[in-house]
Amino acid sequence: MFTIAESKSILEVLPEQFDSHDFIRLGVLTTPFPFLEMLRQYHGDFTVIDAQIGTFLSRCAEQKTLPIYKSGERESETIVGTIQKCAIWNKTESVQ
């Protein structure tokens, strides 16, 4: 899983509104090792990985460890090219 520091670095690059799949795509490009570890841990099951990262973002929003809040859901393209529903996130402040 991404650390809080890695997640903040990812958030710095994302627009004010983004979805979980945007976060995952950028995370894989900028910080690939946590994602690769998750691939190993979950035997390449991208659906489980998507869900785990979505849960991580939700928990961070609830605990205010990341400056984001959930503003809805939408369908978007996953890292493997399928279309799935995921959360839409908004930043609450600048990421530091």
CYANA upper distance limits for C-alpha pairs under 8 A (distance plus 0.5 A):
  1 MET  CA     34 PRO  CA      5.65
  1 MET  CA     35 PHE  CA      7.24
  1 MET  CA     37 GLU  CA      8.28
  1 MET  CA     38 MET  CA      7.24
  1 MET  CA     53 ILE  CA      7.81
  2 PHE  CA      6 GLU  CA      6.37
  2 PHE  CA      7 SER  CA      6.57
  2 PHE  CA     34 PRO  CA      6.11
  2 PHE  CA     35 PHE  CA      8.17
  3 THR  CA      7 SER  CA      6.51
  4 ILE  CA      8 LYS  CA      6.61
  4 ILE  CA     65 THR  CA      7.76
  4 ILE  CA     66 LEU  CA      7.71
  5 ALA  CA      9 SER  CA      6.87
  6 GLU  CA     10 ILE  CA      6.85
  6 GLU  CA     31 THR  CA      7.67
  7 SER  CA     11 LEU  CA      6.65
  7 SER  CA     27 GLY  CA      8.24
  7 SER  CA     66 LEU  CA      8.35
  8 LYS  CA     12 GLU  CA      6.70
  8 LYS  CA     66 LEU  CA      7.49
  8 LYS  CA     95 VAL  CA      6.74
  8 LYS  CA     96 GLN  CA      7.58
  9 SER  CA     13 VAL  CA      7.60
 10 ILE  CA     14 LEU  CA      7.17
 10 ILE  CA     23 PHE  CA      7.48
 10 ILE  CA     26 LEU  CA      7.10
 10 ILE  CA     27 GLY  CA      6.56
 10 ILE  CA     30 THR  CA      7.88
 11 LEU  CA     15 PRO  CA      8.41
 11 LEU  CA     23 PHE  CA      8.07
 11 LEU  CA     95 VAL  CA      7.29
 12 GLU  CA     94 SER  CA      8.30
 12 GLU  CA     95 VAL  CA      6.33
 12 GLU  CA     96 GLN  CA      8.47
 14 LEU  CA     18 PHE  CA      7.28
 14 LEU  CA     22 ASP  CA      8.31
 14 LEU  CA     23 PHE  CA      8.01
 16 GLU  CA     90 ASN  CA      6.11
 16 GLU  CA     91 LYS  CA      5.88
 17 GLN  CA     88 ILE  CA      7.54
 17 GLN  CA     89 TRP  CA      6.14
 17 GLN  CA     90 ASN  CA      4.97
 17 GLN  CA     91 LYS  CA      7.14
 18 PHE  CA     22 ASP  CA      6.60
 18 PHE  CA     23 PHE  CA      7.80
 18 PHE  CA     88 ILE  CA      6.27
 18 PHE  CA     89 TRP  CA      5.85
 18 PHE  CA     90 ASN  CA      7.03
 19 ASP  CA     23 PHE  CA      7.04
 19 ASP  CA     74 ARG  CA      8.46
 19 ASP  CA     86 CYS  CA      7.17
 19 ASP  CA     87 ALA  CA      6.06
 19 ASP  CA     88 ILE  CA      4.73
 19 ASP  CA     89 TRP  CA      6.06
 20 SER  CA     24 ILE  CA      6.76
 20 SER  CA     50 ASP  CA      8.39
 20 SER  CA     53 ILE  CA      8.11
 20 SER  CA     54 GLY  CA      6.64
 20 SER  CA     57 LEU  CA      8.43
 20 SER  CA     86 CYS  CA      6.48
 20 SER  CA     87 ALA  CA      6.21
 20 SER  CA     88 ILE  CA      7.11
 20 SER  CA     89 TRP  CA      7.89
 21 HIS  CA     25 ARG  CA      6.57
 21 HIS  CA     50 ASP  CA      8.16
 21 HIS  CA     76 SER  CA      7.52
 21 HIS  CA     77 GLU  CA      7.40
 21 HIS  CA     78 THR  CA      6.12
 21 HIS  CA     79 ILE  CA      7.50
 21 HIS  CA     86 CYS  CA      7.62
 22 ASP  CA     26 LEU  CA      6.71
 23 PHE  CA     27 GLY  CA      6.39
 24 ILE  CA     28 VAL  CA      6.59
 24 ILE  CA     50 ASP  CA      8.27
 24 ILE  CA     53 ILE  CA      8.12
 24 ILE  CA     79 ILE  CA      7.86
 25 ARG  CA     29 LEU  CA      7.00
 25 ARG  CA     78 THR  CA      8.47
 25 ARG  CA     79 ILE  CA      6.51
 26 LEU  CA     30 THR  CA      6.58
 27 GLY  CA     31 THR  CA      5.74
 27 GLY  CA     32 PRO  CA      7.02
 27 GLY  CA     35 PHE  CA      8.27
 28 VAL  CA     32 PRO  CA      4.87
 28 VAL  CA     33 PHE  CA      8.32
 28 VAL  CA     35 PHE  CA      6.70
 31 THR  CA     35 PHE  CA      8.25
 32 PRO  CA     36 LEU  CA      6.64
 33 PHE  CA     37 GLU  CA      6.63
 34 PRO  CA     38 MET  CA      6.78
 35 PHE  CA     39 LEU  CA      6.71
 36 LEU  CA     40 ARG  CA      6.90
 37 GLU  CA     41 GLN  CA      6.59
 38 MET  CA     42 TYR  CA      6.39
 38 MET  CA     44 GLY  CA      8.33
 38 MET  CA     49 ILE  CA      7.17
 39 LEU  CA     43 HIS  CA      6.17
 39 LEU  CA     44 GLY  CA      5.03
 39 LEU  CA     45 ASP  CA      7.42
 39 LEU  CA     46 PHE  CA      8.02
 39 LEU  CA     49 ILE  CA      7.89
 40 ARG  CA     44 GLY  CA      6.83
 42 TYR  CA     48 VAL  CA      7.57
 42 TYR  CA     49 ILE  CA      7.63
 45 ASP  CA     49 ILE  CA      6.96
 46 PHE  CA     50 ASP  CA      6.49
 46 PHE  CA     80 VAL  CA      8.26
 47 THR  CA     51 ALA  CA      6.76
 48 VAL  CA     52 GLN  CA      6.60
 49 ILE  CA     53 ILE  CA      6.69
 50 ASP  CA     54 GLY  CA      6.59
 51 ALA  CA     55 THR  CA      6.58
 52 GLN  CA     56 PHE  CA      6.65
 53 ILE  CA     57 LEU  CA      6.71
 54 GLY  CA     58 SER  CA      6.70
 54 GLY  CA     86 CYS  CA      8.15
 54 GLY  CA     87 ALA  CA      7.83
 55 THR  CA     59 ARG  CA      6.58
 56 PHE  CA     60 CYS  CA      6.63
 57 LEU  CA     61 ALA  CA      6.60
 57 LEU  CA     66 LEU  CA      8.48
 58 SER  CA     62 GLU  CA      6.68
 58 SER  CA     69 TYR  CA      8.47
 58 SER  CA     70 LYS  CA      7.95
 59 ARG  CA     63 GLN  CA      6.53
 60 CYS  CA     64 LYS  CA      6.14
 60 CYS  CA     65 THR  CA      5.48
 60 CYS  CA     66 LEU  CA      5.90
 60 CYS  CA     68 ILE  CA      8.47
 61 ALA  CA     65 THR  CA      7.04
 61 ALA  CA     66 LEU  CA      6.33
 61 ALA  CA     67 PRO  CA      7.31
 61 ALA  CA     68 ILE  CA      5.95
 61 ALA  CA     69 TYR  CA      5.97
 61 ALA  CA     70 LYS  CA      8.01
 62 GLU  CA     69 TYR  CA      8.41
 64 LYS  CA     68 ILE  CA      8.10
 67 PRO  CA     91 LYS  CA      6.16
 67 PRO  CA     92 THR  CA      5.64
 67 PRO  CA     93 GLU  CA      6.50
 67 PRO  CA     94 SER  CA      8.08
 67 PRO  CA     95 VAL  CA      7.22
 68 ILE  CA     89 TRP  CA      6.76
 68 ILE  CA     90 ASN  CA      5.92
 68 ILE  CA     91 LYS  CA      4.83
 68 ILE  CA     92 THR  CA      5.73
 68 ILE  CA     93 GLU  CA      8.34
 69 TYR  CA     89 TRP  CA      6.06
 69 TYR  CA     90 ASN  CA      5.99
 69 TYR  CA     91 LYS  CA      7.04
 69 TYR  CA     92 THR  CA      7.29
 70 LYS  CA     87 ALA  CA      7.11
 70 LYS  CA     88 ILE  CA      6.32
 70 LYS  CA     89 TRP  CA      5.09
 70 LYS  CA     90 ASN  CA      6.95
 71 SER  CA     87 ALA  CA      8.04
 71 SER  CA     88 ILE  CA      6.05
 71 SER  CA     89 TRP  CA      6.13
 71 SER  CA     90 ASN  CA      7.07
 72 GLY  CA     87 ALA  CA      6.36
 72 GLY  CA     88 ILE  CA      5.64
 72 GLY  CA     89 TRP  CA      7.92
 73 GLU  CA     85 LYS  CA      7.08
 73 GLU  CA     86 CYS  CA      5.96
 73 GLU  CA     87 ALA  CA      4.84
 73 GLU  CA     88 ILE  CA      5.63
 74 ARG  CA     85 LYS  CA      5.83
 74 ARG  CA     86 CYS  CA      6.21
 74 ARG  CA     87 ALA  CA      7.01
 74 ARG  CA     88 ILE  CA      7.24
 75 GLU  CA     83 ILE  CA      6.66
 75 GLU  CA     84 GLN  CA      5.64
 75 GLU  CA     85 LYS  CA      4.58
 75 GLU  CA     86 CYS  CA      6.63
 76 SER  CA     83 ILE  CA      5.78
 76 SER  CA     84 GLN  CA      6.24
 76 SER  CA     85 LYS  CA      6.87
 76 SER  CA     86 CYS  CA      7.61
 77 GLU  CA     81 GLY  CA      5.99
 77 GLU  CA     82 THR  CA      5.98
 77 GLU  CA     83 ILE  CA      5.03
 77 GLU  CA     84 GLN  CA      6.99
 78 THR  CA     82 THR  CA      5.90
 78 THR  CA     83 ILE  CA      6.60
 78 THR  CA     84 GLN  CA      7.27
